[in-house]
Amino acid sequence: MKILLVEDDLHSTELLSQLLAESHYTIDSALNAKTAWQYIETYTYDLIILDVMLPDSDGIGLCTKLRAAGYNTPVLLLTAKDSTNDRVMGLEAGADDYVVKPYNFQELLARIRALLRRYSDRDNLIQELTWERLHLDIRTNTFSYNLKPFRLTQKEYRLLELFLRHPQRVFSRSALIDQVWSAGEFPSEEAVTTHIKGLRQKLKAAGLPIDPIETLYGLGYRLKPEPFQAAEIPDVQPVVTNPLSEESPSQIDKVRVLEVIAIVTKKLIAILPESIALLRRVAIALDEGNLDEDLRYDGYMEAHRLIGSMGSLGFPEGSAIAFQIEQKLKSDFALVQTDPPMLQQLITDLEASTCDPLKTVSPSISTSQPQSHHPQQQQGDLSKVMIVDDDPHILTILRALLENWNLEVITLQDPQKFWQVLESTSPDLLILDLIMPDCNGMDLCQSMRTSSLWKDLPIVFLSAHHDRETIRQLFVAGADDYLSKPIVEEDLYTRILSRLERSRLRQAADGNGHTHHYG
């Protein structure tokens, strides 16, 4: 995989280039937008990592230029700006993801792997590449023959990986230089010959009885046919369901959204006494020293649900208080003697947060149409979005918003029925809550990524937890994107519809036998 890193900070560039090289990526680096554009026009890249602030331009402008010129290469933005407006501008410009500086390198690597997995061609989605008894495990970046691992240099690794990914393709020496060497290395074509020779020697030492690399004199190199071909497996093309049309979206029905929010708000306030009563039982049991794990978990889940509901419906103070209660009731948090009165006070403040009209602000779900213009489906040709969340208020809000964007919405409050509903509805995108009763969204995501049927389905997580470690784990598990509670409409609109459109374009290209334009 070849990556272009556009970053004017030399220290960050050096560190990130070294880190990515250790993961067997080939890295080109550019310090400004002008150099980056020259590289993009000259070489083919699997991913572009783009800093928003550049000395001669800005990353958002360069990303817009990329998309206008027809380049579909995935773009990951690096930005020190953390406002919703900056994130939306980057995504609207055509970026696929963003990471806020200062970033955690593990999280950044996880996002890079997620983007490469989701936007590479279908061969790159396979977890293992094989030739006879030679295996490349893409998840661990290791080669083995007859289950015995062997080591290769970075260049040898990239050469062999390239041959395995494209077994029918003939690579000239110049093409191999473009794919395997960085732009600043300037190797001669003899360097290719030398590395191929070294690769062959190591493969022979690993036990391969025949040389898998064929030399075509005057043309280049390619992978030989396997000595024992496996039985042919029918090539099942992905079914393109509910593609988006090219029509502009209609205005969101503001009155309907306001009515839904008003109804859900009344329901939340009506059932809040039950939530408060449950939390008070938890506090009393804690004070009396007989709080069992089941009651503690019930209180934890109730507080967790209130974070999203109250924040999205215009009670930010209540949401913040619910978050404090949730943190105290987490199973790995050691409760101490001073916690009962503090917990009681938090519960009292939570109850008051919905009673004082001065503390109530407008819902974070705005009723104005975002400025972005995403494609919309015609009636009878709707993309399906499945939402899994144990909070009925969140489900109602999301349904109202997404249906106003002319999407078919399937909601599921009981995660125990997840697989049944998933298989019966075949959605085009999944919105998945992280924490649910007796279920973890991360586990569901990992299970889907190991399934041949669902490994390509776009998955967007929705959670009140937005610490870096949690987000890193989500992307490692196979998430495509992440949205935090309380819901911000512009973020939701941009992420969901742009994700659906990119998925549609990728499926259309695969279905027509076209390859993606990466350079």
C-alpha positions as CSV (number, residue, x, y, z in Angstrom):
1,M,0.0,0.0,0.0
2,K,1.3,3.4,-1.0
3,I,0.5,6.5,1.1
4,L,1.1,10.2,0.5
5,L,1.6,12.2,3.6
6,V,1.1,16.0,3.2
7,E,2.4,17.7,6.3
8,D,4.6,20.7,6.8
9,D,5.8,19.7,10.3
10,L,9.1,17.9,9.6
11,H,9.2,16.2,13.0
12,S,5.7,14.8,12.7
13,T,6.4,13.8,9.1
14,E,9.6,11.9,10.1
15,L,7.9,10.2,13.0
16,L,4.7,9.2,11.1
17,S,6.7,8.0,8.1
18,Q,8.8,5.7,10.3
19,L,5.7,4.4,12.0
20,L,3.9,3.7,8.8
21,A,7.0,2.1,7.2
22,E,7.2,-0.3,10.1
23,S,3.6,-1.4,9.1
24,H,4.9,-2.1,5.6
25,Y,3.4,1.0,3.9
26,T,5.4,2.9,1.3
27,I,5.4,6.6,2.2
28,D,5.8,9.7,0.0
29,S,5.9,13.0,1.9
30,A,5.2,16.5,0.7
31,L,5.6,19.7,2.7
32,N,3.2,21.8,0.7
33,A,0.1,21.6,-1.5
34,K,2.1,22.3,-4.7
35,T,4.5,19.4,-4.2
36,A,1.6,17.2,-3.1
37,W,-0.3,17.9,-6.4
38,Q,2.7,17.0,-8.5
39,Y,3.0,13.7,-6.7
40,I,-0.7,13.0,-7.1
41,E,-0.5,13.6,-10.8
42,T,2.6,11.4,-11.1
43,Y,2.0,8.4,-8.8
44,T,-0.9,6.2,-7.7
45,Y,-1.7,6.3,-4.0
46,D,-4.0,4.1,-1.9
47,L,-4.4,6.8,0.7
48,I,-3.6,10.5,1.2
49,I,-3.0,11.9,4.7
50,L,-3.6,15.6,4.5
51,D,-2.8,18.3,7.1
52,V,-5.5,21.0,7.0
53,M,-2.9,23.9,7.6
54,L,-0.3,24.0,4.8
55,P,2.1,26.9,4.0
56,D,0.8,27.6,0.5
57,S,-2.8,26.4,0.8
58,D,-5.2,24.5,3.1
59,G,-5.9,20.8,3.1
60,I,-9.6,21.4,2.6
61,G,-8.9,23.3,-0.6
62,L,-6.6,20.6,-1.9
63,C,-9.1,17.9,-1.1
64,T,-11.8,19.8,-3.0
65,K,-9.4,20.1,-6.0
66,L,-8.8,16.3,-5.8
67,R,-12.5,15.4,-5.9
68,A,-13.2,18.0,-8.7
69,A,-10.4,16.4,-10.8
70,G,-12.0,12.9,-10.4
71,Y,-9.6,11.4,-7.9
72,N,-11.4,8.9,-5.6
73,T,-8.3,8.2,-3.4
74,P,-9.3,8.0,0.3
75,V,-8.3,11.2,2.2
76,L,-7.7,11.4,5.9
77,L,-7.5,15.0,7.3
78,L,-5.2,16.0,10.1
79,T,-6.4,19.1,11.9
80,A,-5.8,21.0,15.1
81,K,-9.3,22.4,14.8
82,D,-12.0,20.5,16.7
83,S,-15.1,22.5,16.0
84,T,-18.1,20.9,14.3
85,N,-17.9,23.5,11.5
86,D,-14.3,22.5,10.6
87,R,-15.1,18.8,10.7
88,V,-18.2,19.3,8.4
89,M,-16.2,21.5,6.0
90,G,-13.5,18.8,5.6
91,L,-16.0,16.0,5.1
92,E,-18.0,18.2,2.7
93,A,-14.8,18.8,0.7
94,G,-14.7,15.0,0.1
95,A,-12.5,13.8,2.9
96,D,-13.3,10.3,4.2
97,D,-12.2,10.8,7.8
98,Y,-10.3,13.2,10.1
99,V,-8.1,13.0,13.1
100,V,-7.7,15.9,15.6
101,K,-4.2,17.0,16.7
102,P,-2.5,16.1,18.9
103,Y,-3.5,12.6,17.8
104,N,-2.8,9.3,19.3
105,F,-0.7,7.2,16.9
106,Q,-2.5,4.0,17.7
107,E,-5.8,5.6,16.9
108,L,-4.4,7.1,13.7
109,L,-3.0,3.8,12.5
110,A,-6.4,2.2,13.3
111,R,-8.2,4.8,11.2
112,I,-5.7,4.4,8.4
113,R,-6.3,0.6,8.3
114,A,-10.0,1.1,8.4
115,L,-9.9,3.5,5.4
116,L,-7.6,1.3,3.4
117,R,-9.8,-1.7,4.1
118,R,-13.0,0.0,3.2
119,Y,-11.9,1.9,0.1
120,S,-9.4,-0.5,-1.5
121,D,-10.5,-2.9,-4.2
122,R,-12.3,-6.1,-3.3
123,D,-9.1,-8.1,-3.2
124,N,-7.7,-5.9,-0.5
125,L,-10.7,-6.8,1.8
126,I,-9.5,-10.4,2.0
127,Q,-7.7,-11.1,5.3
128,E,-5.3,-13.6,3.7
129,L,-3.6,-14.0,0.4
130,T,-2.2,-17.3,-0.7
131,W,-0.2,-19.0,-3.4
132,E,0.2,-22.8,-3.1
133,R,1.2,-23.1,0.6
134,L,2.6,-19.5,0.8
135,H,0.4,-17.3,3.0
136,L,0.3,-13.6,3.7
137,D,-1.8,-12.7,6.8
138,I,-2.8,-9.1,6.2
139,R,-4.0,-8.6,9.7
140,T,-0.5,-9.3,11.2
141,N,1.6,-8.4,8.2
142,T,3.4,-11.8,8.3
143,F,4.4,-14.3,5.6
144,S,4.6,-18.0,6.2
145,Y,5.1,-21.2,4.1
146,N,3.7,-24.5,5.4
147,L,2.7,-22.5,8.5
148,K,6.3,-21.6,9.2
149,P,6.9,-17.8,9.3
150,F,9.8,-16.2,7.6
151,R,11.1,-12.6,7.5
152,L,11.5,-10.3,4.5
153,T,12.8,-6.7,4.2
154,Q,10.3,-4.0,3.7
155,K,10.9,-3.8,-0.1
156,E,10.8,-7.6,-0.4
157,Y,7.5,-7.7,1.6
158,R,5.9,-5.0,-0.7
159,L,7.1,-6.7,-3.9
160,L,5.6,-10.1,-2.9
161,E,2.4,-8.5,-1.5
162,L,2.0,-6.7,-4.8
163,F,2.3,-9.9,-6.8
164,L,-0.1,-11.8,-4.6
165,R,-2.7,-9.0,-4.8
166,H,-2.5,-8.9,-8.6
167,P,-1.6,-12.4,-9.7
168,Q,-2.4,-11.9,-13.4
169,R,-0.8,-8.5,-13.8
170,V,2.7,-8.0,-15.4
171,F,4.7,-5.3,-13.5
172,S,7.5,-3.5,-15.4
173,R,10.5,-2.4,-13.4
174,S,9.4,1.2,-13.5
175,A,5.9,0.2,-12.3
176,L,7.4,-1.7,-9.4
177,I,9.5,1.4,-8.5
178,D,6.4,3.6,-8.5
179,Q,4.6,1.1,-6.2
180,V,7.3,0.0,-3.8
181,W,9.8,2.8,-3.6
182,S,9.2,6.3,-2.2
183,A,9.4,9.2,-4.5
184,G,12.6,10.5,-2.9
185,E,14.6,7.3,-3.1
186,F,15.4,7.4,-6.9
187,P,16.4,3.8,-7.3
188,S,17.7,2.4,-10.7
189,E,15.9,-0.4,-12.4
190,E,18.8,-2.6,-11.5
191,A,17.7,-2.1,-7.8
192,V,14.4,-3.9,-8.7
193,T,16.4,-6.8,-10.2
194,T,18.5,-7.0,-7.1
195,H,15.5,-7.1,-4.8
196,I,13.7,-9.7,-6.9
197,K,16.8,-11.9,-6.7
198,G,17.0,-11.5,-2.9
199,L,13.2,-12.2,-2.6
200,R,13.6,-15.4,-4.6
201,Q,16.5,-16.6,-2.5
202,K,14.5,-16.1,0.7
203,L,11.5,-17.9,-0.7
204,K,13.7,-20.8,-1.6
205,A,15.2,-20.8,1.9
206,A,11.7,-20.8,3.3
207,G,11.0,-24.1,1.5
208,L,9.2,-23.2,-1.7
209,P,9.9,-25.9,-4.2
210,I,9.5,-23.7,-7.2
211,D,10.1,-20.0,-7.9
212,P,6.6,-18.2,-7.7
213,I,7.9,-15.2,-9.7
214,E,8.0,-15.3,-13.5
215,T,10.3,-13.1,-15.5
216,L,8.9,-11.9,-18.8
217,Y,11.9,-10.6,-20.6
218,G,11.4,-7.1,-22.0
219,L,8.2,-6.7,-20.0
220,G,8.7,-7.3,-16.3
221,Y,7.6,-9.7,-13.7
222,R,4.4,-11.5,-12.6
223,L,3.2,-14.2,-10.3
224,K,3.2,-17.7,-11.8
225,P,-0.1,-19.7,-11.9
226,E,-0.4,-21.9,-8.8
227,P,0.9,-25.5,-9.4
228,F,-2.4,-26.9,-7.9
229,Q,-5.4,-24.7,-8.7
230,A,-8.2,-24.9,-6.2
231,A,-11.7,-25.6,-7.4
232,E,-13.1,-22.5,-9.0
233,I,-15.5,-20.6,-6.8
234,P,-18.3,-18.7,-8.5
235,D,-17.7,-14.9,-8.5
236,V,-20.7,-13.5,-6.7
237,Q,-20.9,-9.8,-7.4
238,P,-22.2,-7.6,-4.6
239,V,-25.8,-6.7,-4.9
240,V,-26.3,-3.0,-5.3
241,T,-29.3,-2.2,-3.2
242,N,-31.1,1.1,-3.2
243,P,-28.5,3.3,-4.9
244,L,-28.8,7.0,-4.4
245,S,-30.1,9.1,-7.3
246,E,-28.5,12.3,-8.5
247,E,-31.4,14.6,-7.4
248,S,-30.8,17.4,-4.9
249,P,-32.5,16.8,-1.5
250,S,-35.7,18.5,-0.6
251,Q,-36.0,20.8,2.4
252,I,-36.4,18.9,5.7
253,D,-39.9,19.2,7.0
254,K,-39.1,21.5,9.9
255,V,-42.6,21.4,11.4
256,R,-42.6,17.5,11.5
257,V,-39.1,17.4,13.2
258,L,-40.2,20.0,15.8
259,E,-43.3,18.0,16.5
260,V,-41.3,14.8,16.9
261,I,-38.8,16.5,19.2
262,A,-41.6,18.0,21.3
263,I,-43.4,14.6,21.6
264,V,-40.1,12.8,22.6
265,T,-39.2,15.5,25.1
266,K,-42.6,15.1,26.8
267,K,-42.1,11.4,26.9
268,L,-38.6,11.8,28.4
269,I,-39.9,14.2,31.1
270,A,-42.9,11.8,31.8
271,I,-40.7,8.8,32.4
272,L,-37.8,10.7,34.1
273,P,-39.3,10.0,37.6
274,E,-38.9,6.3,37.0
275,S,-35.3,6.8,36.0
276,I,-34.7,9.0,39.1
277,A,-36.4,6.4,41.3
278,L,-34.1,3.7,39.9
279,L,-31.0,5.8,40.5
280,R,-32.1,6.6,44.0
281,R,-32.5,2.9,44.8
282,V,-28.9,2.5,43.6
283,A,-27.8,5.4,45.9
284,I,-29.7,4.0,48.9
285,A,-28.3,0.5,48.4
286,L,-24.8,2.0,48.1
287,D,-25.3,4.0,51.3
288,E,-26.5,0.9,53.2
289,G,-23.7,-1.2,51.8
290,N,-25.8,-3.8,49.9
291,L,-25.5,-2.6,46.3
292,D,-25.4,-5.7,44.2
293,E,-23.9,-5.9,40.7
294,D,-27.2,-6.3,39.0
295,L,-28.7,-3.1,40.5
296,R,-25.5,-1.3,39.9
297,Y,-25.5,-2.3,36.2
298,D,-29.2,-1.3,35.8
299,G,-28.3,2.2,37.2
300,Y,-25.3,2.4,35.0
301,M,-27.4,1.6,31.8
302,E,-30.1,4.1,32.8
303,A,-27.6,6.9,33.3
304,H,-26.0,5.9,30.0
305,R,-29.3,6.2,28.1
306,L,-30.0,9.6,29.7
307,I,-26.7,11.1,28.4
308,G,-27.8,10.8,24.8
309,S,-31.5,11.5,25.3
310,M,-31.1,14.6,27.5
311,G,-28.3,16.1,25.4
312,S,-30.1,15.6,22.1
313,L,-33.4,17.0,23.5
314,G,-32.0,20.3,24.9
315,F,-31.0,19.4,28.4
316,P,-27.1,19.7,28.2
317,E,-26.7,20.1,32.0
318,G,-28.8,17.0,32.6
319,S,-26.7,15.1,30.1
320,A,-23.5,16.2,31.8
321,I,-24.9,15.1,35.2
322,A,-26.0,11.7,33.8
323,F,-22.5,11.3,32.5
324,Q,-21.0,11.8,36.0
325,I,-23.5,9.3,37.4
326,E,-22.6,6.8,34.7
327,Q,-18.9,7.1,35.4
328,K,-19.4,6.5,39.1
329,L,-21.5,3.3,38.4
330,K,-19.1,1.8,36.0
331,S,-18.1,-1.7,37.1
332,D,-14.4,-0.9,37.2
333,F,-14.9,2.2,39.3
334,A,-14.2,1.6,43.0
335,L,-16.9,3.2,45.1
336,V,-15.9,4.7,48.4
337,Q,-17.6,6.0,51.6
338,T,-18.0,9.5,50.3
339,D,-19.8,8.5,47.1
340,P,-23.4,8.0,48.5
341,P,-24.1,11.6,49.4
342,M,-22.3,12.8,46.2
343,L,-24.4,10.4,44.1
344,Q,-27.6,11.6,45.9
345,Q,-26.7,15.2,45.1
346,L,-26.1,14.3,41.4
347,I,-29.5,12.6,41.2
348,T,-31.2,15.7,42.8
349,D,-29.4,17.9,40.3
350,L,-30.4,15.6,37.4
351,E,-34.1,15.8,38.4
352,A,-33.9,19.6,38.7
353,S,-32.3,20.0,35.3
354,T,-35.6,19.3,33.5
355,C,-37.7,21.4,35.8
356,D,-36.0,24.8,35.6
357,P,-36.9,26.4,32.2
358,L,-33.9,28.7,32.5
359,K,-31.6,25.6,32.3
360,T,-33.3,24.3,29.2
361,V,-31.8,25.3,25.8
362,S,-32.7,24.4,22.2
363,P,-32.2,20.8,21.2
364,S,-28.8,20.0,19.6
365,I,-30.9,18.7,16.7
366,S,-31.3,21.8,14.7
367,T,-34.3,22.2,12.4
368,S,-32.5,24.0,9.7
369,Q,-31.4,22.3,6.5
370,P,-27.6,21.9,6.5
371,Q,-25.8,23.8,3.8
372,S,-24.4,20.6,2.3
373,H,-26.1,19.1,-0.8
374,H,-26.0,15.4,-0.8
375,P,-27.7,13.1,-3.3
376,Q,-31.1,11.9,-2.3
377,Q,-33.1,8.9,-3.4
378,Q,-36.3,8.9,-5.2
379,Q,-39.4,7.3,-3.7
380,G,-39.4,3.6,-4.2
381,D,-35.6,3.6,-4.5
382,L,-34.5,4.3,-0.9
383,S,-31.3,3.4,0.8
384,K,-32.0,1.5,4.0
385,V,-30.4,2.6,7.3
386,M,-30.6,0.2,10.3
387,I,-30.3,1.8,13.8
388,V,-29.6,-0.3,16.9
389,D,-29.9,1.5,20.2
390,D,-31.6,0.6,23.4
391,D,-32.7,4.2,24.0
392,P,-36.2,4.6,22.4
393,H,-35.9,8.4,22.4
394,I,-32.7,8.3,20.3
395,L,-34.3,5.9,17.9
396,T,-37.3,8.2,17.5
397,I,-35.2,11.3,16.9
398,L,-33.0,9.5,14.4
399,R,-35.9,8.0,12.5
400,A,-37.5,11.5,12.2
401,L,-34.3,13.0,10.9
402,L,-33.3,10.2,8.5
403,E,-36.8,9.8,7.0
404,N,-36.8,13.5,6.2
405,W,-33.7,12.9,4.2
406,N,-35.7,10.3,2.2
407,L,-34.1,7.2,3.7
408,E,-35.8,4.0,4.7
409,V,-35.2,3.5,8.5
410,I,-35.2,0.3,10.4
411,T,-34.9,0.8,14.2
412,L,-34.1,-1.9,16.7
413,Q,-34.3,-1.4,20.5
414,D,-33.6,-5.1,21.5
415,P,-30.0,-6.0,20.4
416,Q,-30.8,-9.7,21.0
417,K,-32.7,-9.6,17.7
418,F,-29.9,-8.0,15.9
419,W,-28.9,-10.8,13.5
420,Q,-32.5,-11.7,12.7
421,V,-33.4,-8.1,11.8
422,L,-30.1,-7.6,9.9
423,E,-30.6,-10.6,7.7
424,S,-34.3,-9.9,7.0
425,T,-33.8,-6.2,6.1
426,S,-30.3,-6.2,4.4
427,P,-29.6,-2.5,5.2
428,D,-27.2,-0.3,3.2
429,L,-25.7,1.2,6.4
430,L,-25.7,0.4,10.1
431,I,-25.8,2.9,13.0
432,L,-24.7,1.0,16.1
433,D,-24.8,2.0,19.8
434,L,-21.7,1.1,21.7
435,I,-23.1,0.1,25.1
436,M,-26.4,-1.8,25.3
437,P,-27.9,-4.3,27.8
438,D,-26.2,-7.7,27.6
439,C,-24.6,-6.6,24.4
440,N,-21.6,-4.7,23.2
441,G,-21.7,-3.0,19.8
442,M,-18.0,-3.5,19.4
443,D,-18.5,-7.3,19.5
444,L,-21.3,-7.1,16.9
445,C,-19.0,-5.1,14.7
446,Q,-16.2,-7.6,15.0
447,S,-18.5,-10.4,14.2
448,M,-19.8,-8.7,11.1
449,R,-16.2,-8.0,9.8
450,T,-15.5,-11.7,9.9
451,S,-18.6,-12.5,7.9
452,S,-18.3,-12.8,4.2
453,L,-21.9,-11.5,3.9
454,W,-21.6,-8.4,6.0
455,K,-17.8,-7.5,6.0
456,D,-18.4,-4.6,3.5
457,L,-21.5,-3.0,5.2
458,P,-20.7,0.6,6.4
459,I,-20.9,0.8,10.2
460,V,-21.2,4.1,12.1
461,F,-21.0,4.0,15.8
462,L,-23.1,6.3,18.0
463,S,-22.0,6.7,21.6
464,A,-21.7,9.1,24.5
465,H,-18.1,7.8,25.1
466,H,-15.6,9.8,23.0
467,D,-12.3,9.2,24.7
468,R,-9.4,8.4,22.4
469,E,-9.0,4.8,23.6
470,T,-12.6,4.0,23.0
471,I,-12.5,5.5,19.5
472,R,-9.3,3.7,18.7
473,Q,-10.9,0.4,19.8
474,L,-13.9,1.1,17.6
475,F,-11.8,1.5,14.5
476,V,-9.7,-1.6,15.3
477,A,-13.0,-3.5,15.6
478,G,-13.9,-2.5,12.0
479,A,-15.9,0.7,12.4
480,D,-16.1,3.1,9.4
481,D,-17.1,6.2,11.4
482,Y,-18.1,7.5,14.8
483,L,-20.7,10.0,16.0
484,S,-21.0,11.2,19.6
485,K,-24.1,11.7,21.6
486,P,-25.8,14.1,21.9
487,I,-26.6,14.1,18.2
488,V,-25.5,17.0,16.1
489,E,-27.6,17.2,13.0
490,E,-25.0,18.5,10.6
491,D,-22.6,15.8,11.7
492,L,-25.2,13.1,11.3
493,Y,-26.3,14.5,7.9
494,T,-22.8,14.7,6.5
495,R,-21.5,11.4,7.8
496,I,-24.5,9.2,6.9
497,L,-25.3,10.5,3.4
498,S,-21.7,10.9,2.3
499,R,-21.0,7.4,3.6
500,L,-24.0,6.0,1.6
501,E,-23.0,7.9,-1.5
502,R,-19.4,6.6,-1.4
503,S,-20.6,3.1,-0.8
504,R,-23.0,3.4,-3.8
505,L,-20.2,4.6,-6.1
506,R,-17.9,1.8,-5.0
507,Q,-20.5,-0.9,-5.5
508,A,-21.4,0.6,-8.9
509,A,-17.8,0.5,-10.0
510,D,-17.4,-3.1,-8.8
511,G,-20.6,-4.2,-10.4
512,N,-19.7,-2.7,-13.7
513,G,-16.3,-4.3,-13.6
514,H,-14.5,-0.9,-13.3
515,T,-11.6,-0.2,-11.1
516,H,-11.4,2.7,-8.8
517,H,-9.5,5.8,-9.9
518,Y,-6.7,6.2,-7.4
519,G,-4.4,8.4,-9.4
